[in-house]
Amino acid sequence: MIIFNTVYDLQYWLATERKAGHTIGFVPTMGALHEGHLTLVQRAHETCSRTVASIFVNPTQFNDPKDLEKYPRMPEADGQLLKSVGCHALFIPSVAEVYPAGKDLTLRLNFGALDKVMEGHFRPGHFDGMATVVKRLLDIVQPHQLFMGQKDYQQLSVVREMLRLLGSMVELVMCATIREDDGLAKSSRNMRLTPEMRATAPIIYKTLLEARERVKESPNPQVQAWAMRKLADAGLRPEYFDIVDGITLRPIRNKDKSEMIVACVAAWAGDVRLIDNLVFK
């Protein structure tokens, strides 16, 4: 695996690989890697002959400076993990390399409701920063396919719409959420959970599973209210539990007319904010 720190060096290597007929799969990350990230790399191997991963803790998508400061950084360990699954290239740029001085790279697109509900409501500005950095990284790497995990479902939805609005030829590939044995979605933030909260956190997935059964007999608002109470009673501080259309992310008006239905949840486990989702239909 080759490690690159500059855009110039990475693009020179990529140009050589493309000239040799290789297709490029791209896995953007913020580091602190776990099995979920490695699965994305393995998926990329299935359809692309060269896989590039990036590690960049993007400051523009953190609306809380303390959250940015606490975000775990372990590039050496991450590099070894990526090497173990056959990643071909790792891009670890500086902030100045991604956002050169004097250049306004801010992406300004109208995402409709996609970036305003759920995470958009509780983390204003988050998706502006996320979309900007994903667009910037795609411009740098110019991959054939982009691999992202289902756990960040709203993020994935915004990126899908971004690609559509830009007329991009990059194919977005959604990869299933990887979970611990007790159901907790694997996340870089899990390592910050206290032992007590780590034991409590699996209630999030259990609530999603039970909600999937309850919506068959009860109205969505009633199920959402029940789920919020269940999470709070377990000791978490839920921000939302929304059952939405899987494409528009708007509330479901008619279950039969929505081709895809997803439940999305965010809850604080102590001072760690966790998100998860489950496709109901």
C-alpha positions as CSV (number, residue, x, y, z in Angstrom):
1,M,0.0,0.0,0.0
2,I,1.3,3.4,-1.0
3,I,0.7,6.4,1.3
4,F,0.2,9.8,-0.2
5,N,0.1,13.2,1.6
6,T,-0.2,15.6,-1.4
7,V,-2.8,15.9,-4.1
8,Y,-0.1,16.1,-6.8
9,D,1.5,12.8,-5.8
10,L,-1.8,10.9,-5.5
11,Q,-3.0,12.2,-8.9
12,Y,0.2,11.3,-10.6
13,W,-0.1,7.7,-9.4
14,L,-3.8,7.6,-10.3
15,A,-3.1,8.8,-13.8
16,T,-0.6,6.1,-14.3
17,E,-3.0,3.4,-13.0
18,R,-5.8,4.7,-15.2
19,K,-3.5,4.6,-18.2
20,A,-2.8,1.0,-17.4
21,G,-6.6,0.3,-17.6
22,H,-7.4,0.1,-13.9
23,T,-10.7,1.2,-12.4
24,I,-10.7,3.2,-9.2
25,G,-12.8,2.5,-6.1
26,F,-12.8,5.2,-3.4
27,V,-13.5,4.8,0.3
28,P,-13.4,8.2,2.2
29,T,-13.0,8.0,6.0
30,M,-12.2,10.1,9.0
31,G,-10.0,7.4,10.5
32,A,-10.3,5.5,13.7
33,L,-11.1,2.6,11.4
34,H,-13.1,-0.5,12.3
35,E,-14.5,-3.5,10.6
36,G,-17.2,-1.5,8.9
37,H,-14.6,0.6,7.0
38,L,-12.6,-2.5,6.1
39,T,-15.7,-4.0,4.6
40,L,-16.1,-1.0,2.3
41,V,-12.5,-1.6,1.0
42,Q,-13.3,-5.3,0.5
43,R,-16.5,-4.4,-1.4
44,A,-14.4,-2.0,-3.6
45,H,-12.1,-4.9,-4.4
46,E,-15.0,-6.8,-5.9
47,T,-15.7,-4.4,-8.7
48,C,-12.6,-2.2,-9.0
49,S,-9.0,-3.1,-9.7
50,R,-7.5,-0.3,-7.6
51,T,-8.9,0.8,-4.2
52,V,-8.0,4.2,-2.7
53,A,-8.9,5.1,0.9
54,S,-8.6,8.5,2.5
55,I,-8.2,9.6,6.1
56,F,-9.2,13.2,6.7
57,V,-10.9,14.6,9.8
58,N,-12.9,17.3,8.1
59,P,-13.2,20.4,10.4
60,T,-16.0,22.0,8.4
61,Q,-18.5,19.3,9.3
62,F,-18.1,19.5,13.0
63,N,-20.6,22.1,14.5
64,D,-19.1,21.4,18.0
65,P,-15.4,22.3,18.3
66,K,-15.1,19.9,21.3
67,D,-16.4,17.0,19.2
68,L,-13.7,17.8,16.6
69,E,-11.0,17.9,19.3
70,K,-12.1,14.6,20.8
71,Y,-12.4,12.7,17.5
72,P,-9.9,9.8,17.7
73,R,-6.8,10.0,15.5
74,M,-4.6,6.9,14.9
75,P,-3.2,7.0,11.4
76,E,-0.5,4.4,11.9
77,A,-2.9,1.8,13.2
78,D,-5.4,2.7,10.5
79,G,-2.8,2.3,7.9
80,Q,-1.9,-1.2,9.1
81,L,-5.6,-2.2,9.0
82,L,-6.0,-0.9,5.5
83,K,-2.9,-2.7,4.4
84,S,-4.2,-5.9,5.9
85,V,-7.2,-5.9,3.6
86,G,-5.2,-5.1,0.4
87,C,-6.0,-1.4,0.0
88,H,-3.7,-0.1,-2.8
89,A,-3.4,3.6,-1.8
90,L,-4.0,5.7,1.3
91,F,-4.4,9.5,1.1
92,I,-3.8,11.4,4.3
93,P,-3.8,15.1,3.4
94,S,-3.4,18.1,5.6
95,V,-6.2,20.6,5.9
96,A,-4.2,23.0,3.7
97,E,-3.9,20.4,1.1
98,V,-7.7,19.8,0.9
99,Y,-8.6,23.5,1.3
100,P,-5.8,25.5,-0.3
101,A,-5.6,29.1,0.9
102,G,-7.3,31.6,-1.3
103,K,-9.7,29.1,-2.9
104,D,-13.4,29.0,-2.0
105,L,-14.3,25.4,-2.5
106,T,-17.6,25.6,-0.6
107,L,-20.3,23.6,-2.4
108,R,-23.6,25.4,-2.7
109,L,-26.5,23.1,-3.7
110,N,-30.2,22.9,-2.8
111,F,-30.7,19.5,-1.2
112,G,-34.4,20.3,-0.4
113,A,-35.4,18.6,2.8
114,L,-32.5,16.1,2.8
115,D,-30.1,18.2,4.7
116,K,-32.6,19.9,7.0
117,V,-34.3,17.1,8.8
118,M,-32.9,14.8,11.6
119,E,-29.2,15.4,11.6
120,G,-29.6,18.7,9.7
121,H,-31.9,20.0,12.5
122,F,-29.6,19.0,15.4
123,R,-26.3,19.7,13.6
124,P,-26.8,22.8,11.5
125,G,-24.1,23.2,8.8
126,H,-23.0,19.6,9.1
127,F,-24.1,18.6,5.7
128,D,-22.7,21.7,4.0
129,G,-19.3,20.7,5.3
130,M,-19.7,17.1,4.5
131,A,-20.9,17.6,0.9
132,T,-18.1,20.1,0.3
133,V,-15.4,17.7,1.5
134,V,-16.8,14.7,-0.4
135,K,-17.0,16.8,-3.6
136,R,-13.4,18.0,-3.1
137,L,-12.1,14.4,-2.5
138,L,-14.0,13.2,-5.5
139,D,-12.5,15.9,-7.6
140,I,-9.1,14.8,-6.4
141,V,-9.5,11.0,-6.7
142,Q,-11.9,11.0,-9.7
143,P,-13.0,7.4,-8.9
144,H,-15.3,5.2,-10.9
145,Q,-17.2,4.1,-7.7
146,L,-17.7,5.6,-4.3
147,F,-18.3,3.3,-1.4
148,M,-20.2,4.5,1.7
149,G,-21.8,2.7,4.7
150,Q,-25.5,2.5,5.4
151,K,-25.0,3.5,9.0
152,D,-24.8,7.2,8.0
153,Y,-28.0,6.9,5.9
154,Q,-28.8,10.6,5.8
155,Q,-25.3,11.4,4.8
156,L,-25.5,8.8,2.0
157,S,-28.8,10.3,0.8
158,V,-27.3,13.8,0.6
159,V,-24.3,12.5,-1.3
160,R,-26.5,10.6,-3.7
161,E,-28.5,13.8,-4.4
162,M,-25.2,15.8,-4.8
163,L,-24.0,13.4,-7.5
164,R,-27.4,13.7,-9.2
165,L,-27.4,17.5,-9.1
166,L,-23.8,17.7,-10.4
167,G,-24.5,15.2,-13.2
168,S,-21.6,13.1,-11.8
169,M,-20.6,9.8,-13.5
170,V,-19.4,8.4,-10.1
171,E,-21.4,5.4,-9.0
172,L,-22.4,5.5,-5.3
173,V,-22.4,2.0,-3.7
174,M,-24.2,1.6,-0.4
175,C,-22.7,-1.0,1.9
176,A,-24.6,-2.7,4.8
177,T,-24.0,-1.6,8.4
178,I,-21.6,-3.8,10.3
179,R,-22.6,-4.6,13.8
180,E,-21.2,-6.0,17.0
181,D,-22.5,-9.3,18.3
182,D,-25.0,-7.4,20.5
183,G,-26.3,-5.3,17.6
184,L,-24.5,-2.0,18.2
185,A,-23.5,-0.5,14.9
186,K,-19.8,-0.3,14.7
187,S,-18.6,3.3,14.9
188,S,-15.3,5.1,15.6
189,R,-17.2,6.8,18.5
190,N,-17.8,3.5,20.3
191,M,-14.3,3.5,21.8
192,R,-15.3,6.6,23.8
193,L,-18.2,4.9,25.5
194,T,-18.0,4.2,29.2
195,P,-18.4,0.5,30.2
196,E,-21.9,1.4,31.5
197,M,-22.9,3.1,28.3
198,R,-21.4,0.4,26.2
199,A,-23.6,-2.1,27.9
200,T,-26.7,0.2,27.4
201,A,-26.1,1.3,23.8
202,P,-27.4,-2.0,22.1
203,I,-30.9,-0.9,23.1
204,I,-30.8,1.4,20.0
205,Y,-30.7,-1.5,17.6
206,K,-33.2,-3.6,19.7
207,T,-35.6,-0.6,19.6
208,L,-35.3,-0.4,15.8
209,L,-36.1,-4.1,15.4
210,E,-39.1,-3.8,17.7
211,A,-40.3,-0.7,16.0
212,R,-40.2,-2.5,12.6
213,E,-42.8,-4.9,14.0
214,R,-44.9,-2.3,15.7
215,V,-45.4,-0.2,12.6
216,K,-47.3,-3.1,11.0
217,E,-50.1,-2.5,13.5
218,S,-49.7,1.1,14.8
219,P,-49.4,4.6,13.2
220,N,-45.8,5.8,12.7
221,P,-46.1,8.8,15.2
222,Q,-47.3,6.4,17.9
223,V,-44.3,4.1,17.3
224,Q,-41.9,7.0,17.2
225,A,-43.1,8.3,20.6
226,W,-42.9,4.8,22.0
227,A,-39.3,4.4,20.7
228,M,-38.2,7.8,22.2
229,R,-39.6,6.7,25.6
230,K,-37.9,3.3,25.4
231,L,-34.5,4.8,24.7
232,A,-34.9,7.4,27.5
233,D,-36.0,4.8,30.0
234,A,-32.8,2.8,29.2
235,G,-30.7,5.8,30.2
236,L,-30.0,7.3,26.8
237,R,-30.9,10.9,25.7
238,P,-32.6,10.4,22.3
239,E,-32.7,13.4,19.9
240,Y,-35.0,11.8,17.3
241,F,-36.5,8.6,16.2
242,D,-38.0,9.2,12.8
243,I,-39.7,6.8,10.3
244,V,-39.2,8.4,6.9
245,D,-39.4,7.8,3.2
246,G,-36.1,6.2,2.2
247,I,-35.6,8.6,-0.8
248,T,-37.0,11.9,0.4
249,L,-36.4,11.5,4.1
250,R,-39.8,13.1,4.7
251,P,-42.4,11.6,7.1
252,I,-44.5,8.7,5.7
253,R,-48.0,9.7,4.7
254,N,-49.0,6.3,3.2
255,K,-47.0,3.2,4.0
256,D,-48.3,1.4,1.0
257,K,-47.2,4.1,-1.4
258,S,-43.6,4.4,-0.1
259,E,-41.3,2.1,-2.0
260,M,-38.6,2.4,0.8
261,I,-39.2,3.1,4.5
262,V,-36.3,3.7,6.9
263,A,-36.2,4.4,10.6
264,C,-33.4,6.7,11.7
265,V,-32.3,7.4,15.3
266,A,-29.8,9.6,17.1
267,A,-29.2,9.3,20.9
268,W,-26.6,10.4,23.4
269,A,-24.9,7.7,25.4
270,G,-23.3,9.8,28.1
271,D,-21.3,12.3,26.2
272,V,-21.1,10.2,23.0
273,R,-23.6,10.8,20.3
274,L,-24.6,7.6,18.4
275,I,-26.7,7.2,15.2
276,D,-28.2,4.2,13.6
277,N,-31.0,3.2,11.1
278,L,-32.9,0.2,9.9
279,V,-34.7,-0.3,6.5
280,F,-38.2,-1.3,7.3
281,K,-39.3,-1.7,3.6
